[in-house]
Structures are given as structure tokens and as C-alpha cells.
Amino acid sequence: MCGIVGYVGPRQAVDVLMGGLARLEYRGYDSAGVAVIGDNGDGSAIACCSDSGDLSSQSLQHAIAEPSPTLQVRKTEGKLENLRQLLAADPVQGTTGVGHTRWATHGAPNEVNAHPQLDCTGKLAVVHNGIIENYAELREQLQTHGHTFVSATDTETVAHLIEHYLNKATQPTEESFLQATAQAVMRLDGAYALIITHADFPGMLIAARKDSPLIIGRGEGENIIASDIPAVLEYTHEVIILHNSELAVVHADRLEICNLSLECQEPERMEVEWDLADAEKGDYEDFMLKEIFEQPHALRRTLEGRRAEDGSIQLSELMLGEDEIRALDRVYIIACGTSYHAGVIAKTLIERWAQLPVEVVASSEFRYGQPLIDERTLIVAITQSGETTDTMAGVTEAHEKGAKVIGITNVRGSRITREADGILYTKAGLEIGVAATKTFTTQIAALTVLALKLAQVRGTLGADEVDAAFTELARVPDLLERELADTTDIIAAAALFADVESSLFLGRGVGVPVAMEGALKLKEISYIHAEAYPAGEMKHGPIALITSRVPVVAIATDSATHDKVLSNVQETIARKARVLLIGTEGDRDLEAVVAQVPFARVLYVPPISELLAPIVAVVPLQLLAYYVTKQRGYNPDMPRNLAKSVTVE
């Protein structure tokens, strides 16, 4: 996943591009670049097309200005700061441009492979998020027509392909530029979000999208195209969502949305609730820490309005009738990464409360496993971004087999909001840290409410039981505030990981996915290897790894299997492991356990029922990963090789 930004308007484009890329750097940081059209063109713009019909040649006719403006390109390997230094030494000027931060797929992260990628003339520049699956075939064909490639990227193919069709035009106009782009895009297989600029057509950008997110921020006399909303928040809250197989023709004072046949489309407009402060760290050192501390507020927002005066659960946006819910005989939960862990917790809740069998499947495996689904199957697709490629492919597969799909997402206007039958929003607010924190706990909250709704309709829980469960869930934000009030013990516990390269996380029941999430957080930002296992499975292999330099983290909160977990911990202590227990306040047994070894600690969480414990139990693990990472000198917001959302398969 990459960060892409395009700007056209009265400002110096490079200032807007660099500011936008800085807010998107969590999306890609292997290399960075900009391309800006010099100011010596006349900046003429095409006329706005009517509400219906084609983008007519009359409305698009604009001859090339003489002398032609130039395309100024600056690219560097590494993080955005390297590009900032390059631009300070070798600045560019102009009011139209594109920028990019890359997460490498095709070709090593270096200056040559950095975006923007150019055509043979050096006048056309493309920035791209996604993967062009048939790029090799297209590249070979273009080479037979005399095109010379300089990079190993799939993106460069797009630039040459547009150039190829533009060369066929009898007259180089904005209309022929748009037509050439449409022809090129129709030949691309895979996923893409593209912004294209051409030095011969100043004041104009073209955007295209398929299966990778792209939005346009509408400003006063300026427009900004970006791969995510934070890039535009400094200038506007009015956003247009570009849909699959749509093109956007963007100028400073107007824009047009059309399909690949160049027929005008009515744009989908959205007013963004987030503000610029959400995209900034404020008083926090890192976004991850800020977002951990935002969890109580995020949970309150997610739960707000979910219970009626009579205590019943209100989820009208499910778009499922009560008869349809009663007719269900199976649930599949599809998700990736952290969202998958939330799904594993939801499996227990739905099976226990709604008496429905649930299977949790990694989205990347779902459609290849020939899942047994039909019209009586409910698919719950969890995707923080609403754009995760594997999850969206699973949604398509489910619909083809007649199943109903409920999407759990944090992003309004995202792809899943259009393709799922019903949507539950997590309302976590903007999350910039690559390691998911508040989106995980709000996903659990939303899934808990869904499980209660299913149980309520199916009659597997009484009204009093539903009301009592929701009442306890509504207390969780207050409990998290108690946890976050003092992190001294967690900072001290991070010292257990000072000189280690591997660790083991254990749990039972709903403690297993909590252990999985804790292990994921530690490995993805601190780079310490971490494995999570059901505690009872430790003796079936993982115990062989335990030494005095392999810390063991055990989820030992109050539960039906509490004593079993402690027995498993004793087995690790016998092998001289360092031990960190996550336990419930008032549990004296834990102190007796850790007193046996010098390198052991307990982190206590507030008392809560077993099925709701994951939300309070995961918070110290989030903070543990954060503080271990800081002690090791790494940036928790930008873990190596990772990006916030996975928009390519």
C-alpha cells in the first residue's frame, strides 16, 4: 500500500504534496517522490460537463500551450525526510503536481523504482497504489513498439501505455489525453489507484481507481486527490469517493467523474467528521500511544445509541429481517491480521449467546477453500479500512453463493460500505499508527453487540440477560480509563524484553485471541519474534523453545480455565522462563506464582466477566509492545515492511 497525493490549485503544489504525504507516510515509506508542472504554462482548464451525457470534445478541447511547461521530478530512496532534504537543495515550483510514498512490490526500493514513473517523453507522470498483474505482458508489447523502460516497476507500464494511446491521437488535446487514459486503464488487470499528470496539459489531473482507495478533497478553487482522507483535512472536509472503474478529471475549480466510456457519473459526496487534530499527535510522542489512550472515547462512540429504552439491542443498519436471522444456520467471519483476532473472540460470543456455529477464516484463504455457504449463511467481514483486498474478494464470493454479508469497518464511504448488505461502524476515529489498537477494541465492541442482537432475535438469551450483558459492556470505557491512568508497571515490565529475540504468549478460551493479538503487536513493531499458543498446547512443541531468555506472557484473568493457565505457567517457570502475567485485580494466586522467579511480573486489569475480558486484557499488551519498542529505539508508528492497509493480494 502506498501514499499518493495530487494537487491542482493556486498554491505551490509541492507544499500541499509534501504535507499530504507526511500524513500518509504510514501507508508507505520505502521511497518517495514528486512531479510538479512548471508555472510557465497558461493553466487553462476544461469546461465542466453537463449532468448527463458524454464528456464532449467541445468541452475538452484545449490545445497545447506554447511554450510547453516542463515536468520537474524529484525522487529519493528511503523515508519522506530524504525527499524533503532533496527539495530544499533543489526546489520545484508549480501549482499542479503529484506525489508518492512507496511500499515496494515490484522492484527494489530505490530512486529508479520510486514514483512518479514517467513515459518516454518525460512529460507524463504516474503515481500508483496497487498491483498491475499483467504488466509483464503489456511491457513486452510496448517494447516492440519502441518504448524504453528504466525501472522494474509495474507502474511504469501504465505511463508508457497511456503514452502509446496518446501518440495515436491526431491532435494532442485534453480530450485525447483523457481518452488515452481510459483506453490504457481498460487494459489493466489487478488493483490500482492512479493519478496522472502531463506537462502539456497544466492545470489538469486524471485519477482512476479499481480495488484501491482514492478520494478527492473539494476545496475553494483547489482540489486534492489522495489515497486516504488525512491528506486533505488541512484544506477541506468535503470529499468525493471515487468508485471502481471510474475516472476523475480534476481542475482547480471543477471536476468531472465519468466511467470508462467517458459518460458522466454523479459523484458520491461525503462530509468528513474527522478534523486536522485527529491527524496530528498532539501532546503524545507517537500516534500509537495517542490511539491507545483514545480507546475509552472510541468505545463510547461505538456503543452509543445501540440500546433502546426497553433494553433491547438496536442495529437497524444490519439490513437483516428477524425472520432471516432466525433462519440462519451458520456464520463465517472473514478477516485479516488484528481483525482476524477480533473475529476469533466473536466466534465464542456468537456460539455461546446465539447458539450458531461460527467458522473464522483468514480472508486470504476463504475463497480458495470452497466454503460451504448458501442463503442461510451469514458472512461477517471485518476490515478496518473497508478496502482490504482479500476480505473484499471474500465478500464477492459470498454474494455469488447467496449469503448475506455484514461489514464491520471504521471508514465511511469505503468499498465495503457499498458492497455489504449491512454495515456496523466502529467509530474509532482516524487511526494512523500502523499497529491497530483502538480499531481492535472497537471491533470487539461492535461484534459483541452483534452477538447480542443475534441472541435477542433468536431467543437464545432472555431480555434481562441481553440487558445485563450490554450494561457490563457499557462499563468497559470506564475500566479502560482506570487502566490507562498509571502505566508505571507496564513500563517496568518492558524490561523483561530488554535482551531477548523471541517470546511466547499463552492463553485459554477467549484468552487465546488476546495472546495472538499481544504477540502480533510485539512482533510487528519491536521485531521480537513472538508466538501465541493455547496454553494447553504448549507441551506439544513450543515448550522446547523456552529458556531464561524467552519471556512467557500468559493471559490469566478470571475464567473457567484460570487454574489450568497457572499450571501451564508453572511448567514454564520450571524451565527458568521470565514470566509476565495479565491477571484480574485481587487475584492473590498470581503473586505466589511470580514470587518463585526473579524475572516475573503481574499486570492487573479491572474485574469483568470472562467473555468481555479481552478488551481490558489487551490494553496492557498494546502498551507493553509500545514501551518495548521505544526501549529498543524503533519507531512504533512505522514498522519496517508494513503498511496500514493491505490493498493488494
N, C-alpha and C positions, 0 to 999 in steps of 0.2 A: 504494500500500500504506500502511496506517495502523496505528498502535499503539492497541490497545484493551485496557482492563482493567476488570474488575468485581469488587467485593468484598462479602462478607457475613460478619459475624462479630462478635466483641466489641470489636475495635479501632476507633479513629476511621478511617472509610473513606478520608478524604482523604489520610491519611498513607500508606496502602497504595497508593492510586491514584497518587499523585504519585511514590512510589518506583518503582512498576512502570512508569509512563510514562517515567521517566528512563532506565530500562534498555531501553526500546523506542523511544527518540527517534530512533534510526537508521531507524525504519520510517516516520516522517512528522513534519514539523516546520514546516508552513505555518501552523498554528494549533493551539490546544489548549483543552480544556475538561473540566469535571467536573460531575456532577449527584449530589447526596447527599440521601437522605431524612432529614429531621429526626428527632430522637430522641423526639418526643412520641407515637409510636405504640406499640402493645404488642409489636410484633415477632413475633407468632405465626407459626408455621411449619406447613406442611402435613406430614401423616404420610407416611412412606416407603411407596411402593407395594410390592407383593409382587414376587417374581422374575418372574412372568408375568402376563399379562392386561392390562386397561386401567388407566389412571390413573382410579380410580373417583371419582365425585362425592363419596362419603363421605370418601375420603382427602384430597380437595382442598377440602372445604367450609370456608371461613373468611370470616366476614362482615367488612365493613369496620370498622375500629376508629374510635371516636368520642372525641375529635375527630380528624379525618383529619390525618395528618402532612403536611408540606409538602416540596416538591421544591426544593432550593436549587441553582441553576445558576450557574456562573461560567465565562466563555469569553473568550478573547483571540486576537487575531491574532498571528502570529509564533511564536517558539520557546517551549519549556516554561518558561523562566525568566520570561517575561512573565506566565504564569498563576501561577507561584509568588509573584510580587510582588503580584498581584491578591488572592490568597488571604491573604497576610499582612496586607493592608489591610482585607479584607472576608472574614473566615474563615467556614467552614461546619462544622457538627457533625452527626454521624450515623454509624451503623455499617453502612449499606447504600448503595452508590453505584457509579457507572460513570465512566470517564474515557477520554480520546481524544486522540491527536496525529494531525493530519490531513495527508495528502498529497493535494492538491486534484485532483479530477477534474471534477465538475460544480459550477460556481460558483467565483468568485474566492476566494482565501484571505483571509477577513476574519472579523470577530466573528460576523456574522449566519450565515454559512455554516459556521462552526466547529461541531463536535459537542460535546455531545449536541444532537440535534434533538428538538423537542417536538411534542406534539399540540395541538389547540385548547385543551384544558383546562389545559395547563401542568403536568399531573400525570404524564404518561407521557414518558419519555426514551429515546432510542435512540442507540447508538453503532454504527458500521458500518465495515467494511473490505470493499471490493469495488465493484461497479457494478450498479445495477438498470437493466437495459436497457429495460424497458417502463415506466419511471417516468412519462414524459410522458403516456402513455395513462391510467395509474392516477390521476395528478394531476388530469387533466381530469374523470374520472369522480367523483372525490372532491369537486372544486369544485362540481359540480352538486348534491351532497348537502349543501352549505353549509360545507365545510371551507375555512379560510383559510390560505394558505401565506405564509410570510415569508422563506424562503430560496430560493436557486437550486439546492439540492442534490437529488439523487435520494433521499438518506436520509430527508429529511423526509416523503416519501411513505409510507415504512414506518410512521412514527409515526402518521400520520393513518389509514392503512389498519387498523392494529390498533385504534385508537380507534373506527373505523367499525364493526367487528365486535363490539367490546366494548359499544358502545351498543345493540346488538341483544339483548343478554342480558337476561333477565327480572330477574336479580339479579346485581349486581357482586360476584363472588367470585373467589378464586384460580383456581378451575376455569374460570370463564368467561374470565378473563384468559389462561390458557393456551390455551383453545380459540380465542379470538380471534387469538392469535399464530399458531397453527397454520394457521388459515384465511387469514390475511394472507400468511404465508410461501409457501403453496401457489400464490399468485397472482404471485409474483415471478419474473421471468426475469433471468438473469445470475448473478453471483457475489456471495456475501455471507457475512460473519461478523458476527453481530448479538448485542448484549447489550441487553436491555430491562429497565427498572425502572419501577415505578408507585408514586406516593406513597400510594395507597390500600392497597397490599399490601407493607408494610415487612417486611424480613427475607427477601425473595424476589427472585431474578433469574431471567430466562429467557434462554437462549442458543440460537442457531440457526446452522447452517453449511451452505454449499454452495460448494465450489470455492475457498474462502478458509480458511486455517488457524485453528483455535480449540481451545484446550486448557483444562482445569480442574485447578488445583492443589488437592489434598486436604490440608487441614491439620487440626489438632486443634481442633475447634469452630469452624472457619472454612473458607471456600472462596474461591478466587480464579480468576476466568475471565480469559483473556488470549489475545492473538493470537500470542504466542510465549513460549517457556519462560523466558527470563531474568526476566520479570516476577514469577515465582512462587518463584524459587530462594531468596530470603531466608526463606521460610516453610515450604517443603516440597519434597521430591524425588519425591513420588508424584503422577503426572499421569494424567489421563484424556483420551484423544484423542476429540474429537467428530468423527463421520463425516458425510459428505454426507447431507442430508435427515434429520438428527436434531435434536431439541430437548433441551435440558437444563433441568430445573427445579432451581434451586440455592438451598439454605438454609445456615445456619451449620453445622448438624450433620448434614445429609443432602443427597443429591441424587439425582435420577432422570433417566435417559436414556430417551427414547421416540422413536418415529418420528412422522411427521406425522399418523398415525391415532391417536396417543396411546397406542400399545401399548408397554409397557416393553421396553427393549433391554438386553442385557448389555453394560456399558461395557468399552472396551479400556483396561486399566491399563498403565502403564509407569513403571519406576523410572529417573529421570534420572541419568546418570553425571556430568554437569557439576555443579560446585558454585559457590557465590557468587563465589569468587575468579576464576572464568572470565568472569564478567560484569563484572569491575572491571579498571581499568587497571594496578593495582599500582604499580610503580616507573616505568612508562612514561608519557610525556606524552600519548600518543594510543593508541586501540585499534589503529589501523592499524599503528603501529610495533611494538606488542606482538605482533600477529599475524604480522608479517613474521619476527620473531625466534623465534616458536613453530614455524616450519616444520620444523626438523630433528626435533623431537619428534613433530609431526603425521605426518611421513613415516614415521618408525619405527613408529608405531601402525598406519598404513595397511598397511604391508608385513608386519607381524607375523603369523606363522602361515600365510603364503602359500606356503611351500616345505616339502615333505616331506623326510624324511631321505635319500631317494634322489635329491633334486634336482628332482623334478617339481613343477609348479605345482598348488596345491590351491585350487579355487574351487567347492566343493560347493554354495554358495548360488546358483550360476547357474541351477540347475534345468533344465539342458540336458544331455541324454544325449550320449554321444560319437558315436553314430550321427547324431543331429540336427546336431551340429557339423560332421561330415564332409559332411552333405547340404546345407549352406549354400552358396548361390551368390552372395550379395550382402549387404552390410551398409550400413545407413543409420545415421548418427549425427545426432541432432536435439538442439539445444541453443540457448541464447541467450547473448549477451554473452561474458563471460570463459569460460563453459562451452563456448561455440562454439569458442573458440580452442583449448581443450584437445582438442576433437573433431578439429580440423584436424591437430593433432600426432598423434592416434591414427590418423587415416587413413593416414599414412605408415607407422606401426608395423605396422598390421594388413596393409596391402598388401605391405609388404616381408617380413614374417615369416610371415604366414598365407596369403599368396597369394590373398586375397579382394578383389574390387573394393569400394571404400568410397565412399559419397557423403555429404558433410557438408552438412546443410541447416539453415538458421535455423528454429527451431521455428515461428515466426510465418508462415513460407512453406510449411511441409511439407504440411499437409493441404489447402492450396489449390492445390498444384501437381500433383495427381493422380499421386502417386508410384507407381512400378511395383514393388509389393511383393506377396508371397504367402507361403505356408507355408515356403518355403526362404530367406526373408529374415530377417536378424537386425536388430532395431532396438536401438540403444544410445541411451538417453535420459539426458542429463546435466542434472541440476538440483540445485544446492547445497541449496536449501530443501526439495526434494521436492514443492513446491507450485506451481511456475511454470506459469501458466495455459496459455500457448501450448504448452509441452512436454507437459503432461498431455493437451491436446487431441490432440496427435500420437500419444500412447500409445493413446488410444481409437481413433483412425483406424487405427493399425497392427493392433490386435487385431481390428478389424472385417474386415480383409483377410487374417487368418490368420497374421500374422507373430508371432514370438516377441520379447519385449521384455525387455531387461536395463536396469535402472535404476542410475545412478551418483548417489548422494546422500550428504549429510552428516548428515541428520536422521532418526533413528529415529522410527517412528510417523507419518511424513509420508505424504501421499496416494500418492506413487509406490510406497512400500513395500507398499501394499495392491493396487495395480493392475498393477505389472510382474510378469513371470513369475519373474524372479530379480533380486537386488539385490547390488551391491557398495558397501559403505560406505567413505567416505573417511577417517573417524575423525580429522578435523581438529580436533575440538572446537568449542566455541562461537566463531563469528566474528561480531563486532558491527560492525566497520568496514564501511561501505557498499562500498568498493572491495575486491573479493575478492583475497586474497593466498594464505593458506595453503590455502584450499579449491581454488585453481587448481593449485598444485603437487601436492596430494594427488590431485586428479582425474587429472593426468598419470600419477602413480604407479599408480593403480588401473587406468587404461586400458592402461598398459604391461604390467601383469600379465595383463590380459585378452587382449591381443595375444599374449603368450607362451603362454597357455593354449590359444588357438585354434591356434597354430602347433604346439604339442605334440601336440594331439589329431589334427590333420590331417596330421601327419608332415612338415610343410614345414621344420621345424628339428629337428636331432638333439638328443638328450638333453643332450649336452655343450654344445651351443650355447645351449639354454634355460637350463641351469645357469649358464653363464658370463654371460649377459645379466642374470639375476637377481642374481648376485653383484655385478656392477658397479652395478646399481640400488640394492642394499642399502648401497653405499658413499656414496650421494648425501647422506644426512643429515650425515655427517661432513664432506663437502665444503662443504655449506652453512654449517656452523659455522665453517669456515675463512673463508668469505666474510664472515660477519657479525661476525667478531672485530674488524675495523677498517673503519669506514665513512668514514674521513677523505677518501679520494679521491672518493668519491661526493658528499659534501657540497661539495667543491671543484668538481666537475663541474656541480653545480646552478647555479653562477654563469653558465654558458653560456646559461641561460634567463632571466637577470635582466630583460631589457628586450625580450622577444620576445612575439609573439602567435600565431605559427604555427611548426610544426616538421614534419620528415619522418623517418619511421622506415623503414629498409630491411633486407631480409634475403633469403636464398635457402634453398630446401628447408625444413627444419623451423625455420629462422631466420625465415621469413615469419610464422607464427603468433606467434612470440616478439615480433617487431616489432609485430604487431597488438595484442598484449596490452600492450606497453610504451606504445604510442600511446593506447590506451584508458585506461590508468591516468593518464597525464599529463593528458589532456583532461577526465576526469571529476572530478578533484579540484583541479587547478590552473587549469582553464578556459583553458589554452593550446590552440589548435587543433592537432591532431596527426593526420597521415595516415600509414598504413602501406601500403607497396607492395613487391611483389617487386622486388629491386634492378634486375633486367634490364628491368623495365617503366618505370623512371624516365624514360627518354628518350622514352616515348610519352605525355608530358603533364606529369607532376609537376615535371620539371626546370625548367619555366617559372616555378615559384614560388620557386626558390632565389635568395636574396640573402644578404648578410652578416648579416641579422637573421632568417634561417630556419635554425636548427640542424638538422643531419642526424645521426641516431643510426643506426649500422649494426651489425648482428649479424655479427661477423667471427670467430667461433670456428672451430676446426679443422673442416674439412669438405671434401667433394669440390669445392665451388664457392668455396672460400676466395679464390683468386686473382681470380675473377670479381667477388666482392664488393668487393675492394680496387680493382679497375679502376673500378667504379661510384663508389666513394668519391672516386677521383681526379677524376672528372668534376664532382663537387660542389665539390671544393677549387678547381678551375679557375674556378669561379663564386663564389669567396670565401665559401663556406659555413663556418659553425662546425661542427666535426665531433666527435662522441663515438663511439668505437669500443668495442664489447664483444668482447674477444678472449681467447684462451687464454694462460695463463701460459707464458712462454718464447718467445712469438712476436715475434721481433725486427723483422719486417717492419712491424708496426704503428707502432712508434716512428718508423720512417723516414717513414711516411705523415704522421703528425701533426706532425712536425718542420717540415713545409712551410708551416704557417699558424700565426699567433699564438694563435688561439682554437680549440684542439683538445686532446682528452684521450683516454686509453685507460683503460678499467676492465677489469681482468683477472679471469678466473674460472678455477677449477681445471681441469686436463685431464680429459677424459672423452670417450667415443665419441660420434660425431656424433648418433646417434638419441636419446641420453639427455641431450644438451647443453641442451635447452630449460629443464629445471628449474634448472640452475645459472646459465643466461644470463638468466633473467627476474628473478632476485633483485635485481641492481643496478638494473634498470629500475623495480622496485617502490620501492626506496629513492630513486631519482632523482626519481620523481614525488612521493614524500613530502616530500623536502627542498626541491624547487622550490615546492611548495605552502606549506610553512612559511615560506620566504623571502618569498613573496608575501602572507603574512598571512591565509591561509584555513584553515579547519578541515578537515583531511583525512577526518575521521570522518563529516562531514555535508555532502557536496557538494550544492550547490543543485539543486533539481528532481529529485533522485534518491532512491530508496528501496532497501532491501537486497534485497527480493524483489519480483518483478512478479507479482501475483496477480489482475490484471485484464487483459483483452485489449484 
